[in-house]
Amino acid sequence: MELVYHDLRRMAEVKSFIEEWENDSDYILCETSGSTGTPKQIALDKRMVKHSAERTIERFNLTAGMKAGLALSTTTIAGKLMVVRALLAQLELHVLPVTKNPLFGVKTSFDFIALVPTQAISIIENNPDSTKHYRINWRRPINPIPTP
């Protein structure tokens, strides 16, 4: 994996997670989103995280050398998964600022980027020329949980 930093302030954060991923522990620590209350720290089994990343790599046909954007914090599972995908698929990972519009001023085109809805909307509204080259893939979960 090659790292390209568009936000140098994130170097320690990303390096710290890569070290955590590569250590001998079977788990990584992650914060919940806090959407239902105070965020909590949880331990995630690395085998499960790896399996999830591999499924995404397969689903989106990600291959070595493709460019991916990391616009999410590595304190969350979404950010951690982007780094794991990049490691496993040998992607060129561009570390972007964690902002409402992480592509502001960025001239790179990405093959894959994960965004929260607020970021996607801001990019579409504020960078109309840059988004005409992107395909936005609003997908439901691969195996949705049945509702009662």
C-alpha positions in Angstrom: 0.0 0.0 0.0 1.2 3.4 -0.9 0.1 6.4 1.3 -0.4 9.9 -0.2 -1.2 12.6 2.4 -3.4 15.5 1.4 -3.6 16.3 5.2 -0.3 15.9 7.0 -2.0 16.3 10.3 -3.4 12.8 9.9 0.0 11.0 9.7 0.2 9.9 13.3 -3.5 8.8 13.3 -3.1 6.6 10.2 0.3 5.2 11.3 -1.1 4.3 14.7 -3.9 2.3 13.2 -1.6 0.5 10.8 0.5 -0.5 13.8 -2.6 -1.7 15.6 -3.7 -3.7 12.6 -0.2 -5.3 12.2 0.3 -6.1 15.9 -0.1 -9.6 17.4 -3.5 -8.9 19.0 -6.6 -10.7 17.5 -8.6 -7.5 18.0 -8.7 -3.8 17.1 -10.3 -1.2 19.2 -13.0 1.0 17.7 -15.4 3.7 18.7 -19.1 3.4 18.0 -20.8 6.3 16.2 -22.6 7.5 19.2 -25.8 7.8 17.2 -27.8 6.3 20.1 -25.9 7.9 22.9 -22.4 8.4 24.1 -19.8 6.7 21.8 -18.3 3.5 23.3 -15.1 1.7 22.7 -15.5 -1.8 21.4 -13.1 -4.6 20.3 -13.5 -6.0 16.8 -12.1 -9.4 15.8 -9.5 -8.8 13.1 -10.6 -11.9 11.2 -14.1 -10.4 10.8 -12.8 -7.0 9.8 -10.5 -8.7 7.2 -13.5 -10.7 5.9 -15.6 -7.6 5.5 -12.8 -5.8 3.7 -12.2 -8.7 1.4 -15.9 -8.8 0.5 -15.8 -5.1 -0.4 -12.6 -5.6 -2.5 -14.3 -8.4 -4.4 -17.7 -6.5 -4.8 -16.1 -3.4 -6.2 -13.3 -5.2 -8.1 -10.6 -3.3 -6.4 -7.1 -4.2 -7.6 -3.5 -3.2 -6.8 -2.6 0.3 -7.7 -6.1 1.7 -7.8 -6.6 5.0 -6.0 -8.7 5.1 -2.8 -9.6 8.1 -0.7 -9.6 8.0 3.1 -12.0 10.8 4.1 -13.1 9.2 7.4 -11.4 9.1 10.8 -9.6 5.9 11.7 -11.1 6.0 15.2 -14.3 4.7 13.5 -14.9 1.3 11.8 -15.5 3.0 8.5 -12.1 4.7 8.5 -10.4 1.6 9.7 -12.0 -0.5 7.0 -10.7 1.8 4.3 -7.2 1.4 5.6 -7.6 -2.4 5.8 -9.0 -2.6 2.2 -6.0 -0.5 1.0 -3.6 -2.8 2.8 -5.2 -6.0 1.5 -5.7 -4.9 -2.1 -2.5 -2.9 -2.3 -4.3 0.3 -3.2 -2.8 3.8 -3.3 -4.5 5.4 -0.3 -4.9 9.1 -0.3 -5.4 10.4 3.2 -7.8 13.4 2.9 -9.0 15.8 5.6 -12.0 14.7 7.6 -14.2 17.6 6.6 -17.6 18.2 5.1 -16.0 18.5 1.7 -12.8 16.4 1.8 -12.2 16.7 -2.0 -12.0 20.5 -1.8 -8.8 21.5 -3.7 -7.9 17.8 -4.5 -7.1 17.2 -8.1 -6.8 13.4 -7.9 -9.5 11.1 -9.3 -10.4 8.2 -7.1 -11.4 4.7 -8.0 -13.0 4.1 -4.6 -13.9 6.4 -1.7 -16.3 5.9 1.3 -18.1 8.9 2.5 -20.8 9.7 5.0 -24.0 11.2 3.4 -23.1 14.8 4.5 -19.8 14.6 2.7 -21.3 13.1 -0.5 -24.0 15.8 -0.6 -21.4 18.6 0.0 -19.1 17.2 -2.7 -22.0 17.0 -5.2 -23.2 20.6 -4.4 -19.8 22.3 -4.2 -17.7 20.4 -6.8 -20.1 19.8 -9.7 -17.3 19.5 -12.3 -15.4 17.0 -10.3 -18.3 14.7 -9.6 -19.3 14.2 -13.3 -16.5 11.6 -13.5 -17.7 9.6 -10.5 -20.3 7.0 -10.2 -22.1 7.2 -6.9 -23.1 3.7 -5.7 -25.9 3.9 -3.2 -26.0 0.2 -2.2 -28.0 -1.6 0.4 -26.2 -4.0 2.6 -25.2 -7.3 0.9 -27.0 -9.3 3.5 -29.6 -7.0 5.1 -31.0 -8.0 8.4 -34.6 -9.0 8.0 -37.1 -6.8 9.7 -39.9 -8.3 11.8 
